[in-house]
């Protein structure tokens, strides 16, 4: 199991967030739970090669 940190906040009705290692890629959700699911999907895409040319920030 991999652990990663993320930053999130609420803007109006939506929750926004990004992974600390990949701050250039943001996602959103209507609930905090949806945002967390979207962040997990984003992490899989970024680390699994689905999005080419991605490098984590140091």
C-alpha positions in Angstrom: 0.0 0.0 0.0 1.3 3.4 -1.0 0.9 6.5 1.1 0.9 10.0 -0.4 0.0 13.4 0.9 -2.4 15.8 -0.7 -3.6 19.4 -0.2 -7.3 20.2 -0.4 -9.8 23.0 0.2 -13.4 23.8 -0.3 -14.3 26.5 -2.8 -18.0 27.2 -2.7 -19.8 23.9 -3.2 -16.8 22.0 -4.6 -13.8 20.4 -3.0 -10.5 21.0 -4.8 -7.1 19.3 -4.3 -3.8 18.1 -5.6 -1.1 15.6 -4.7 1.9 17.1 -3.0 4.3 15.2 -5.4 2.3 16.4 -8.4 1.1 19.9 -7.7 0.5 20.7 -11.4 -2.4 18.2 -11.6 -5.5 19.2 -9.7 -8.9 17.5 -9.4 -12.2 18.2 -7.7 -15.3 16.6 -6.2 -18.7 17.5 -5.0 -17.9 15.9 -1.6 -14.7 15.3 0.2 -15.1 11.6 -0.3 -15.5 12.1 -4.1 -12.4 14.3 -4.1 -10.4 11.6 -2.3 -11.5 9.0 -4.8 -10.5 11.3 -7.7 -7.1 11.9 -6.1 -6.6 8.1 -5.9 -7.5 7.8 -9.5 -5.2 10.7 -10.5 -2.3 9.1 -8.5 -2.8 5.8 -10.4 -2.9 7.6 -13.7 0.2 9.7 -12.9 2.3 6.9 -11.5 1.0 4.1 -13.9 2.1 5.8 -17.1 -1.4 6.7 -18.3 -0.2 10.3 -18.7 3.1 10.5 -20.5 6.0 12.7 -19.4 4.9 13.1 -15.8 7.7 13.6 -13.2 7.1 14.3 -9.5 8.3 17.5 -8.0 11.1 17.1 -5.5 
